[in-house]
Amino acid sequence: MSPILKEYLNKRVVIIKVDGQCLIASLNGFDKNTNLFISDVFNRIDKEFICKAQLLRGSEIALVGLIDSENDDSLAPIDEEGVPKLKDTRNIIENEHVIWGKVYDSKKNSYNSDNNNVYRNT
């Protein structure tokens, strides 16, 4: 994505994050990991001002697109009821810590039973 982002520098962009949040901001910088430095950040849906400057991690970004400055309709307020919610694209497993706890316990029990069998004969 980085070569394309070069064309977007110092221009208004729309950013969709993996959690479904949609932002409008000015792209001021980026790196090879697609970490973005943006300014004048607004929420796309309700036009709420978020912050003057922000650094977004590349792993949190799903899409970056250039806003057509000639077409003011792209920046018009949106009726939230008519727009479907964007899905969260992060790979989140419900109660993942419980699953890993069970894996740990089974490995620990397996290891302990193997070691006990070896040392019982001595």
N, CA, C and O atoms as a MOPAC input file, in Angstrom:
PM7 MOZYME 1SCF
protein

 N      0.81600 1    -1.19400 1     0.00000 1
 C      0.00000 1     0.00000 1     0.00000 1
 C      0.86000 1     1.25900 1     0.00000 1
 O      0.39500 1     2.31300 1    -0.43300 1
 N      2.08800 1     1.17600 1     0.46900 1
 C      2.91200 1     2.36400 1     0.64100 1
 C      3.15900 1     3.17200 1    -0.62800 1
 O      3.08600 1     4.39900 1    -0.55700 1
 N      3.45100 1     2.56300 1    -1.80400 1
 C      3.66000 1     3.38500 1    -2.99700 1
 C      2.42400 1     4.21600 1    -3.36000 1
 O      2.55300 1     5.34500 1    -3.83300 1
 N      1.25000 1     3.66800 1    -3.14400 1
 C      0.02300 1     4.40800 1    -3.44000 1
 C     -0.15400 1     5.55100 1    -2.44800 1
 O     -0.62200 1     6.62700 1    -2.81900 1
 N      0.21200 1     5.32700 1    -1.20200 1
 C      0.05000 1     6.35900 1    -0.17900 1
 C      0.87400 1     7.60200 1    -0.48900 1
 O      0.52700 1     8.70100 1    -0.05600 1
 N      1.96200 1     7.43600 1    -1.23300 1
 C      2.80100 1     8.57900 1    -1.59600 1
 C      1.98300 1     9.62800 1    -2.35400 1
 O      2.19200 1    10.83000 1    -2.19300 1
 N      1.05300 1     9.15400 1    -3.18000 1
 C      0.20000 1    10.06300 1    -3.94900 1
 C     -0.83100 1    10.76400 1    -3.06700 1
 O     -1.37800 1    11.79600 1    -3.45400 1
 N     -1.09800 1    10.20900 1    -1.88400 1
 C     -2.11300 1    10.75800 1    -0.98300 1
 C     -1.54700 1    11.74400 1     0.03900 1
 O     -2.31000 1    12.35700 1     0.78600 1
 N     -0.22300 1    11.90800 1     0.08300 1
 C      0.38600 1    12.79300 1     1.07500 1
 C     -0.16600 1    14.21000 1     0.97600 1
 O     -0.33900 1    14.74800 1    -0.11800 1
 N     -0.43800 1    14.80500 1     2.13400 1
 C     -0.95400 1    16.17100 1     2.26300 1
 C     -2.30800 1    16.36300 1     1.58700 1
 O     -2.64900 1    17.46900 1     1.16900 1
 N     -3.07400 1    15.28100 1     1.48200 1
 C     -4.43000 1    15.35000 1     0.92300 1
 C     -5.40300 1    14.74700 1     1.92100 1
 O     -5.00300 1    14.03000 1     2.83800 1
 N     -6.69600 1    15.04300 1     1.73400 1
 C     -7.74500 1    14.48000 1     2.58500 1
 C     -8.00300 1    13.03900 1     2.16700 1
 O     -8.14600 1    12.73900 1     0.98200 1
 N     -8.06300 1    12.14800 1     3.16200 1
 C     -8.30300 1    10.72900 1     2.90600 1
 C     -9.40500 1    10.22000 1     3.83100 1
 O     -9.68200 1    10.79800 1     4.88200 1
 N    -10.01500 1     9.13400 1     3.41000 1
 C    -10.93800 1     8.40100 1     4.26800 1
 C    -10.20500 1     7.14000 1     4.71000 1
 O     -9.55600 1     6.47600 1     3.90100 1
 N    -10.30800 1     6.81300 1     5.98500 1
 C     -9.61500 1     5.66000 1     6.55900 1
 C    -10.65200 1     4.78700 1     7.25400 1
 O    -11.42300 1     5.26400 1     8.08600 1
 N    -10.66200 1     3.50900 1     6.90700 1
 C    -11.51400 1     2.55700 1     7.61500 1
 C    -10.59300 1     1.66000 1     8.42900 1
 O     -9.69200 1     1.01400 1     7.89400 1
 N    -10.84100 1     1.63600 1     9.73400 1
 C    -10.02800 1     0.83000 1    10.63600 1
 C    -10.61900 1    -0.56700 1    10.76200 1
 O    -11.77700 1    -0.78800 1    10.40800 1
 N     -9.83300 1    -1.50300 1    11.26000 1
 C    -10.29400 1    -2.88500 1    11.37600 1
 C    -11.44600 1    -3.04000 1    12.36300 1
 O    -12.17500 1    -4.03000 1    12.30300 1
 N    -11.62200 1    -2.08600 1    13.26500 1
 C    -12.74500 1    -2.15800 1    14.20000 1
 C    -14.02300 1    -1.56700 1    13.61200 1
 O    -15.05200 1    -1.51500 1    14.28400 1
 N    -13.95600 1    -1.11600 1    12.34300 1
 C    -15.12800 1    -0.60000 1    11.65300 1
 C    -15.27100 1     0.91000 1    11.71200 1
 O    -16.16200 1     1.46300 1    11.06900 1
 N    -14.42300 1     1.58800 1    12.46200 1
 C    -14.49900 1     3.04200 1    12.55900 1
 C    -14.05700 1     3.66900 1    11.24200 1
 O    -13.07800 1     3.23600 1    10.63500 1
 N    -14.78600 1     4.68900 1    10.80700 1
 C    -14.49100 1     5.37400 1     9.55000 1
 C    -14.07000 1     6.80700 1     9.86100 1
 O    -14.81300 1     7.55100 1    10.50200 1
 N    -12.88200 1     7.19200 1     9.40900 1
 C    -12.31200 1     8.50200 1     9.71200 1
 C    -12.05600 1     9.29200 1     8.43800 1
 O    -11.84100 1     8.72500 1     7.36600 1
 N    -12.08500 1    10.61400 1     8.57800 1
 C    -11.63700 1    11.52000 1     7.51900 1
 C    -10.51100 1    12.34800 1     8.12200 1
 O    -10.65000 1    12.88300 1     9.22200 1
 N     -9.38400 1    12.45500 1     7.39600 1
 C     -8.22900 1    13.16900 1     7.92500 1
 C     -7.30800 1    13.59300 1     6.79300 1
 O     -7.48400 1    13.18500 1     5.64400 1
 N     -6.32600 1    14.41300 1     7.13100 1
 C     -5.26000 1    14.76300 1     6.19400 1
 C     -4.08900 1    13.82600 1     6.45600 1
 O     -3.65000 1    13.67900 1     7.59700 1
 N     -3.58400 1    13.19300 1     5.40500 1
 C     -2.45100 1    12.27700 1     5.54200 1
 C     -1.15900 1    13.08400 1     5.49200 1
 O     -0.84900 1    13.71600 1     4.48200 1
 N     -0.40800 1    13.05800 1     6.59400 1
 C      0.83000 1    13.82500 1     6.68000 1
 C      2.08600 1    12.97300 1     6.58500 1
 O      3.16500 1    13.49700 1     6.31100 1
 N      1.96500 1    11.66800 1     6.80800 1
 C      3.13000 1    10.80700 1     6.72100 1
 C      2.76000 1     9.35000 1     6.90500 1
 O      1.68500 1     9.02300 1     7.40700 1
 N      3.68100 1     8.46800 1     6.48400 1
 C      3.48100 1     7.02800 1     6.62900 1
 C      4.84400 1     6.35000 1     6.58900 1
 O      5.84300 1     6.96400 1     6.21700 1
 N      4.87500 1     5.07600 1     6.97700 1
 C      6.11600 1     4.31200 1     6.89100 1
 C      5.86300 1     2.98000 1     6.19500 1
 O      4.76200 1     2.73100 1     5.70500 1
 N      6.88700 1     2.12100 1     6.15000 1
 C      6.78000 1     0.86300 1     5.40900 1
 C      5.77400 1    -0.10300 1     6.02700 1
 O      5.32100 1    -1.03000 1     5.35400 1
 N      5.41400 1     0.09700 1     7.29800 1
 C      4.42800 1    -0.75500 1     7.96100 1
 C      3.01300 1    -0.18800 1     7.85400 1
 O      2.08900 1    -0.67800 1     8.50400 1
 N      2.85400 1     0.82800 1     7.04200 1
 C      1.58800 1     1.52900 1     6.83100 1
 C      1.08800 1     2.19200 1     8.11400 1
 O     -0.11400 1     2.40700 1     8.27200 1
 N      1.99800 1     2.51600 1     9.02400 1
 C      1.62700 1     3.37300 1    10.14200 1
 C      1.37700 1     4.75000 1     9.54600 1
 O      2.18400 1     5.23700 1     8.75300 1
 N      0.27800 1     5.37800 1     9.91500 1
 C     -0.08900 1     6.66000 1     9.32300 1
 C     -0.02300 1     7.77600 1    10.34800 1
 O     -0.44800 1     7.61300 1    11.49200 1
 N      0.51800 1     8.91700 1     9.92400 1
 C      0.42600 1    10.13200 1    10.72400 1
 C     -0.61400 1    11.00200 1    10.04900 1
 O     -0.43400 1    11.42900 1     8.90900 1
 N     -1.71700 1    11.26700 1    10.76500 1
 C     -2.82500 1    12.02700 1    10.19000 1
 C     -3.14200 1    13.22900 1    11.06500 1
 O     -2.82000 1    13.24700 1    12.25300 1
 N     -3.77700 1    14.23300 1    10.46800 1
 C     -4.16200 1    15.42700 1    11.22100 1
 C     -5.59100 1    15.82800 1    10.86900 1
 O     -6.15300 1    15.36900 1     9.87400 1
 N     -6.16600 1    16.69200 1    11.70200 1
 C     -7.55000 1    17.15700 1    11.54200 1
 C     -8.48800 1    15.96800 1    11.33200 1
 O     -9.13300 1    15.84100 1    10.29100 1
 N     -8.54600 1    15.11000 1    12.33200 1
 C     -9.26100 1    13.83700 1    12.24300 1
 C    -10.72300 1    14.00500 1    12.66600 1
 O    -11.02300 1    14.52500 1    13.74100 1
 N    -11.62700 1    13.54700 1    11.78500 1
 C    -13.06700 1    13.59700 1    12.04200 1
 C    -13.65900 1    12.20900 1    11.87000 1
 O    -13.16000 1    11.39900 1    11.08800 1
 N    -14.73400 1    11.94100 1    12.61000 1
 C    -15.51800 1    10.73200 1    12.40200 1
 C    -16.33100 1    10.93900 1    11.13200 1
 O    -16.98700 1    11.97100 1    10.98700 1
 N    -16.30200 1     9.98700 1    10.21600 1
 C    -16.98400 1    10.13000 1     8.92200 1
 C    -18.50300 1    10.16100 1     9.05800 1
 O    -19.17500 1    10.87800 1     8.31800 1
 N    -19.04500 1     9.39600 1     9.99100 1
 C    -20.49100 1     9.27100 1    10.09200 1
 C    -21.13900 1    10.53300 1    10.65800 1
 O    -22.04500 1    11.08900 1    10.03800 1
 N    -20.69000 1    10.98800 1    11.81800 1
 C    -21.36700 1    12.12200 1    12.46300 1
 C    -20.57400 1    13.42900 1    12.41300 1
 O    -20.98700 1    14.42500 1    13.00600 1
 N    -19.44800 1    13.43100 1    11.71700 1
 C    -18.60500 1    14.62600 1    11.56000 1
 C    -18.04200 1    15.14900 1    12.87800 1
 O    -17.66500 1    16.31700 1    12.97300 1
 N    -17.98400 1    14.29500 1    13.88900 1
 C    -17.45300 1    14.69700 1    15.18500 1
 C    -15.93500 1    14.82000 1    15.09500 1
 O    -15.25800 1    13.92200 1    14.59500 1
 N    -15.40500 1    15.95400 1    15.59000 1
 C    -13.96000 1    16.16900 1    15.60500 1
 C    -13.34100 1    15.23800 1    16.63800 1
 O    -13.79100 1    15.19000 1    17.78300 1
 N    -12.30100 1    14.49300 1    16.23600 1
 C    -11.66300 1    13.53200 1    17.14000 1
 C    -10.38100 1    14.10800 1    17.73400 1
 O    -10.22200 1    14.13600 1    18.95400 1
 N     -9.46300 1    14.56900 1    16.87600 1
 C     -8.22800 1    15.15100 1    17.38700 1
 C     -7.50400 1    15.93000 1    16.28900 1
 O     -7.80900 1    15.80400 1    15.10300 1
 N     -6.54700 1    16.73000 1    16.71700 1
 C     -5.76900 1    17.54500 1    15.78600 1
 C     -4.72600 1    16.70400 1    15.05100 1
 O     -4.49300 1    16.91100 1    13.86000 1
 N     -4.09800 1    15.75800 1    15.74800 1
 C     -3.09200 1    14.88600 1    15.12600 1
 C     -3.14900 1    13.51100 1    15.77800 1
 O     -3.41400 1    13.38700 1    16.97400 1
 N     -2.89700 1    12.48000 1    14.97400 1
 C     -2.98500 1    11.11100 1    15.48000 1
 C     -2.03400 1    10.21800 1    14.69100 1
 O     -1.79600 1    10.43400 1    13.50300 1
 N     -1.50000 1     9.21900 1    15.37200 1
 C     -0.66900 1     8.19900 1    14.73900 1
 C     -1.43800 1     6.89000 1    14.78800 1
 O     -1.78400 1     6.41100 1    15.86800 1
 N     -1.71000 1     6.30700 1    13.61800 1
 C     -2.44300 1     5.04100 1    13.53200 1
 C     -1.47800 1     3.91800 1    13.18200 1
 O     -0.66100 1     4.05600 1    12.27200 1
 N     -1.57200 1     2.81700 1    13.89800 1
 C     -0.75400 1     1.64000 1    13.58500 1
 C     -1.26000 1     1.00100 1    12.30600 1
 O     -2.46700 1     0.96000 1    12.06400 1
 N     -0.35600 1     0.50600 1    11.49500 1
 C     -0.72500 1    -0.14100 1    10.24200 1
 C     -1.61600 1    -1.34800 1    10.43500 1
 O     -2.45900 1    -1.63800 1     9.58600 1
 N     -1.44300 1    -2.06200 1    11.54700 1
 C     -2.26000 1    -3.24800 1    11.81200 1
 C     -3.70700 1    -2.89300 1    12.13000 1
 O     -4.57000 1    -3.77000 1    12.12200 1
 N     -3.98800 1    -1.61800 1    12.41200 1
 C     -5.34900 1    -1.17900 1    12.73100 1
 C     -6.08000 1    -0.62700 1    11.50300 1
 O     -7.23800 1    -0.22200 1    11.60600 1
 N     -5.41600 1    -0.60800 1    10.34500 1
 C     -5.98500 1     0.02100 1     9.15000 1
 C     -6.44500 1    -1.03900 1     8.16000 1
 O     -5.68800 1    -1.94100 1     7.80100 1
 N     -7.69700 1    -0.91900 1     7.72400 1
 C     -8.23000 1    -1.84100 1     6.71900 1
 C     -8.19500 1    -1.21100 1     5.33300 1
 O     -7.96400 1    -1.91000 1     4.34700 1
 N     -8.42100 1     0.11200 1     5.24100 1
 C     -8.51400 1     0.76300 1     3.93900 1
 C     -8.15300 1     2.23500 1     4.05500 1
 O     -8.48200 1     2.88800 1     5.04400 1
 N     -7.47500 1     2.74900 1     3.04100 1
 C     -7.20100 1     4.18200 1     2.92500 1
 C     -7.56700 1     4.59100 1     1.51400 1
 O     -7.12900 1     3.96700 1     0.54700 1
 N     -8.36700 1     5.63600 1     1.39400 1
 C     -8.76900 1     6.10400 1     0.07200 1
 C     -8.74500 1     7.61200 1    -0.00700 1
 O     -8.96100 1     8.30300 1     0.98900 1
 N     -8.48400 1     8.11400 1    -1.18800 1
 C     -8.43900 1     9.55000 1    -1.41900 1
 C     -9.85300 1    10.10300 1    -1.52300 1
 O    -10.71900 1     9.49100 1    -2.14800 1
 N    -10.08400 1    11.25800 1    -0.91300 1
 C    -11.39000 1    11.91300 1    -1.00000 1
 C    -11.35700 1    12.87000 1    -2.18100 1
 O    -10.42100 1    13.65500 1    -2.33500 1
 N    -12.37500 1    12.79400 1    -3.00000 1
 C    -12.50300 1    13.67500 1    -4.15400 1
 C    -12.89600 1    15.06300 1    -3.66300 1
 O    -14.03500 1    15.28000 1    -3.25100 1
 N    -11.94700 1    16.00700 1    -3.70700 1
 C    -12.20900 1    17.35000 1    -3.17900 1
 C    -13.20600 1    18.12600 1    -4.03300 1
 O    -13.83200 1    19.06600 1    -3.54500 1
 N    -13.36100 1    17.74600 1    -5.29800 1
 C    -14.32100 1    18.42800 1    -6.16600 1
 C    -15.74900 1    17.97100 1    -5.89700 1
 O    -16.70100 1    18.71000 1    -6.15200 1
 N    -15.89600 1    16.76400 1    -5.38800 1
 C    -17.21400 1    16.21000 1    -5.12300 1
 C    -17.53200 1    16.37100 1    -3.64100 1
 O    -17.16500 1    15.52400 1    -2.82700 1
 N    -18.21000 1    17.45000 1    -3.29600 1
 C    -18.52100 1    17.72700 1    -1.89300 1
 C    -19.54300 1    16.75100 1    -1.32200 1
 O    -19.70300 1    16.68500 1    -0.10400 1
 N    -20.24000 1    15.99100 1    -2.16700 1
 C    -21.22400 1    15.02700 1    -1.67800 1
 C    -20.57200 1    13.92700 1    -0.85000 1
 O    -21.21400 1    13.34400 1     0.02300 1
 N    -19.30000 1    13.63900 1    -1.11800 1
 C    -18.62600 1    12.58100 1    -0.36500 1
 C    -18.43800 1    12.96400 1     1.09900 1
 O    -18.24600 1    12.09700 1     1.95100 1
 N    -18.49400 1    14.26100 1     1.38900 1
 C    -18.31800 1    14.72600 1     2.75900 1
 C    -19.63100 1    15.12800 1     3.41700 1
 O    -19.63300 1    15.60700 1     4.55100 1
 N    -20.73400 1    14.94100 1     2.72500 1
 C    -22.03800 1    15.31300 1     3.27500 1
 C    -22.37300 1    14.42600 1     4.46800 1
 O    -21.96100 1    13.26700 1     4.51700 1
 N    -23.12200 1    14.96700 1     5.43400 1
 C    -23.52100 1    14.14200 1     6.58500 1
 C    -24.29700 1    12.90700 1     6.13400 1
 O    -25.01500 1    12.93800 1     5.13400 1
 N    -24.14200 1    11.83200 1     6.88100 1
 C    -24.77000 1    10.55600 1     6.54500 1
 C    -25.82900 1    10.22900 1     7.58600 1
 O    -25.61500 1    10.41900 1     8.78400 1
 N    -26.96500 1     9.73900 1     7.12600 1
 C    -27.99700 1     9.25000 1     8.02500 1
 C    -27.55800 1     7.87700 1     8.52300 1
 O    -27.50800 1     6.92000 1     7.75000 1
 N    -27.24100 1     7.77800 1     9.81100 1
 C    -26.69800 1     6.53000 1    10.36400 1
 C    -27.64200 1     5.35200 1    10.21800 1
 O    -27.18900 1     4.21400 1    10.09100 1
 N    -28.93300 1     5.59800 1    10.23400 1
 C    -29.89400 1     4.49800 1    10.15500 1
 C    -29.86200 1     3.81800 1     8.79400 1
 O    -30.15600 1     2.62600 1     8.69400 1
 N    -29.51100 1     4.55400 1     7.74500 1
 C    -29.47700 1     3.98600 1     6.40600 1
 C    -28.18100 1     3.28400 1     6.06000 1
 O    -28.07500 1     2.65700 1     5.00600 1
 N    -27.19100 1     3.38100 1     6.94000 1
 C    -25.87600 1     2.80300 1     6.66000 1
 C    -25.65800 1     1.57500 1     7.54100 1
 O    -25.75900 1     1.66600 1     8.76500 1
 N    -25.36100 1     0.42800 1     6.92900 1
 C    -25.09500 1    -0.75300 1     7.75800 1
 C    -23.78600 1    -0.58400 1     8.52500 1
 O    -22.84000 1     0.02200 1     8.02200 1
 N    -23.73800 1    -1.11800 1     9.73200 1
 C    -22.52000 1    -1.06900 1    10.54300 1
 C    -21.43400 1    -1.90700 1     9.88400 1
 O    -21.70000 1    -2.99700 1     9.37800 1
 N    -20.21300 1    -1.39300 1     9.89400 1
 C    -19.08100 1    -2.14100 1     9.36000 1
 C    -18.67700 1    -3.21000 1    10.35900 1
 O    -18.66300 1    -2.97000 1    11.56700 1
 N    -18.35000 1    -4.38600 1     9.85400 1
 C    -17.93400 1    -5.48500 1    10.72400 1
 C    -16.52700 1    -5.24500 1    11.24200 1
 O    -15.69500 1    -4.63000 1    10.57600 1
 N    -16.28400 1    -5.73600 1    12.42400 1
 C    -14.95500 1    -5.72400 1    13.00200 1
 C    -14.15000 1    -6.82400 1    12.30900 1
 O    -14.54100 1    -7.99000 1    12.34700 1
 N    -13.02900 1    -6.46500 1    11.67700 1
 C    -12.25100 1    -7.44600 1    10.91800 1
 C    -11.11300 1    -8.06400 1    11.72300 1
 O    -10.33300 1    -8.85500 1    11.19400 1
 N    -11.01800 1    -7.70500 1    12.99900 1
 C     -9.97000 1    -8.31200 1    13.82400 1
 C    -10.33400 1    -9.76600 1    14.11000 1
 O    -11.51000 1   -10.11400 1    14.21200 1
 N     -9.32500 1   -10.59500 1    14.23500 1
 C     -9.53500 1   -12.01200 1    14.55400 1
 C     -9.60900 1   -12.17400 1    16.06500 1
 O     -8.61300 1   -12.48000 1    16.72100 1
 N    -10.80100 1   -11.96500 1    16.60500 1
 C    -10.99500 1   -12.05500 1    18.04300 1
 C    -11.79400 1   -13.31200 1    18.35100 1
 O    -12.85500 1   -13.54400 1    17.77300 1
 N    -11.27800 1   -14.11300 1    19.25700 1
 C    -11.96100 1   -15.33200 1    19.67800 1
 C    -12.51200 1   -15.09000 1    21.07500 1
 O    -11.78200 1   -14.70500 1    21.98800 1
 N    -13.81100 1   -15.32100 1    21.22600 1
 C    -14.44200 1   -15.11400 1    22.51600 1
 C    -13.84600 1   -16.08500 1    23.54000 1
 O    -13.70400 1   -17.27700 1    23.26800 1
 N    -13.50500 1   -15.56900 1    24.69900 1
 C    -12.93000 1   -16.35600 1    25.80400 1
 C    -11.65300 1   -17.09700 1    25.39300 1
 O    -11.43300 1   -18.23600 1    25.80200 1
 N    -10.83200 1   -16.45800 1    24.60000 1
 C     -9.59500 1   -17.08900 1    24.14500 1
 C     -8.69300 1   -17.46700 1    25.32200 1
 O     -8.01600 1   -18.49500 1    25.28100 1
 N     -8.68300 1   -16.64700 1    26.35900 1
 C     -7.84000 1   -16.93700 1    27.52600 1
 C     -8.24100 1   -18.25000 1    28.19900 1
 O     -7.38600 1   -18.95600 1    28.73300 1
 N     -9.53300 1   -18.58300 1    28.17700 1
 C    -10.00100 1   -19.84400 1    28.76500 1
 C     -9.47700 1   -21.02800 1    27.95600 1
 O     -9.03500 1   -22.03000 1    28.51700 1
 N     -9.53200 1   -20.89900 1    26.63400 1
 C     -9.04800 1   -21.96400 1    25.75100 1
 C     -7.56400 1   -22.21200 1    25.98500 1
 O     -7.13900 1   -23.35800 1    26.13100 1
 N     -6.76700 1   -21.12800 1    26.02100 1
 C     -5.32700 1   -21.28700 1    26.22400 1
 C     -5.01800 1   -21.81000 1    27.61800 1
 O     -4.02600 1   -22.51400 1    27.80500 1
 N     -5.85000 1   -21.47700 1    28.59900 1
 C     -5.68000 1   -22.02200 1    29.94700 1
 C     -5.85300 1   -23.53200 1    29.96400 1
 O     -5.10300 1   -24.24200 1    30.63400 1
 N     -6.84900 1   -24.02400 1    29.22000 1
 C     -7.07800 1   -25.47300 1    29.13500 1
 C     -5.92100 1   -26.17100 1    28.42400 1
 O     -5.51400 1   -27.26100 1    28.82400 1
 N     -5.39500 1   -25.55300 1    27.38000 1
 C     -4.23900 1   -26.12100 1    26.67400 1
 C     -3.04700 1   -26.20600 1    27.62200 1
 O     -2.35300 1   -27.22100 1    27.67300 1
 N     -2.81900 1   -25.13500 1    28.36500 1
 C     -1.70500 1   -25.11300 1    29.32300 1
 C     -1.86400 1   -26.21800 1    30.36100 1
 O     -0.91900 1   -26.95400 1    30.64500 1
 N     -3.06400 1   -26.33000 1    30.92700 1
 C     -3.31500 1   -27.35900 1    31.94800 1
 C     -3.09400 1   -28.76700 1    31.40200 1
 O     -2.49900 1   -29.60500 1    32.07900 1
 N     -3.56500 1   -29.03300 1    30.19000 1
 C     -3.39800 1   -30.37600 1    29.61900 1
 C     -1.92300 1   -30.67900 1    29.35200 1
 O     -1.47100 1   -31.80300 1    29.56900 1
 N     -1.17900 1   -29.68600 1    28.88500 1
 C      0.26200 1   -29.88500 1    28.65000 1
 C      0.98700 1   -30.10500 1    29.97500 1
 O      1.86500 1   -30.96100 1    30.08100 1
 N      0.60600 1   -29.31900 1    30.98500 1
 C      1.24300 1   -29.43300 1    32.29400 1
 C      0.95600 1   -30.80800 1    32.90400 1
 O      1.86100 1   -31.44800 1    33.44100 1
 N     -0.29200 1   -31.26100 1    32.82500 1
 C     -0.65800 1   -32.57400 1    33.36300 1
 C      0.05400 1   -33.69500 1    32.61400 1
 O      0.51400 1   -34.66000 1    33.22400 1
 N      0.14300 1   -33.56900 1    31.30500 1
 C      0.83200 1   -34.57000 1    30.49400 1
 C      2.31100 1   -34.63000 1    30.85900 1
 O      2.88300 1   -35.71300 1    30.98100 1
 N      2.92000 1   -33.47700 1    31.02900 1
 C      4.33700 1   -33.40000 1    31.37900 1
 C      4.58300 1   -34.00300 1    32.75900 1
 O      5.52700 1   -34.77000 1    32.94600 1
 N      3.73300 1   -33.65600 1    33.72300 1
 C      3.89300 1   -34.17200 1    35.08800 1
 C      3.71500 1   -35.68500 1    35.14500 1
 O      4.46200 1   -36.36400 1    35.84900 1
 N      2.74600 1   -36.22200 1    34.42100 1
 C      2.52900 1   -37.67500 1    34.45400 1
 C      3.69200 1   -38.41400 1    33.79400 1
 O      4.06100 1   -39.50100 1    34.23800 1
 N      4.27000 1   -37.84200 1    32.74400 1
 C      5.43700 1   -38.45900 1    32.09700 1
 C      6.63400 1   -38.47300 1    33.04000 1
 O      7.34300 1   -39.47600 1    33.12200 1
 N      6.86600 1   -37.38000 1    33.74600 1
 C      8.00500 1   -37.28900 1    34.67000 1
 C      7.80400 1   -38.18300 1    35.88700 1
 O      8.77100 1   -38.76300 1    36.38100 1
 N      6.58700 1   -38.31000 1    36.38000 1
 C      6.32000 1   -39.16400 1    37.54100 1
 C      6.57300 1   -40.62800 1    37.20900 1
 O      7.08700 1   -41.36400 1    38.05100 1
 N      6.23100 1   -41.06000 1    36.02900 1
 C      6.44100 1   -42.45300 1    35.63000 1
 C      7.92400 1   -42.79000 1    35.53400 1
 O      8.32200 1   -43.91500 1    35.83800 1
 N      8.72400 1   -41.85500 1    35.12600 1
 C     10.15700 1   -42.09200 1    34.97600 1
 C     10.81100 1   -42.25500 1    36.34000 1
 O     11.65700 1   -43.13200 1    36.51300 1
 N     10.43800 1   -41.43200 1    37.30700 1
 C     11.12400 1   -41.41400 1    38.59000 1
 C     10.53500 1   -42.37500 1    39.63100 1
 O     11.12800 1   -42.52400 1    40.69900 1
 N      9.43300 1   -43.01400 1    39.38000 1
 C      8.83400 1   -43.92200 1    40.35400 1
 C      9.64400 1   -45.20900 1    40.50800 1
 O      9.64700 1   -45.79600 1    41.59000 1
 N     10.30500 1   -45.64800 1    39.49700 1
 C     11.01700 1   -46.92600 1    39.53100 1
 C     12.34500 1   -46.85000 1    40.27400 1
 O     12.97700 1   -47.88100 1    40.50400 1
 N     12.76700 1   -45.68400 1    40.64400 1
 C     14.08000 1   -45.59000 1    41.29700 1
 C     13.99300 1   -45.54300 1    42.78300 1
 O     15.01900 1   -45.46300 1    43.45900 1

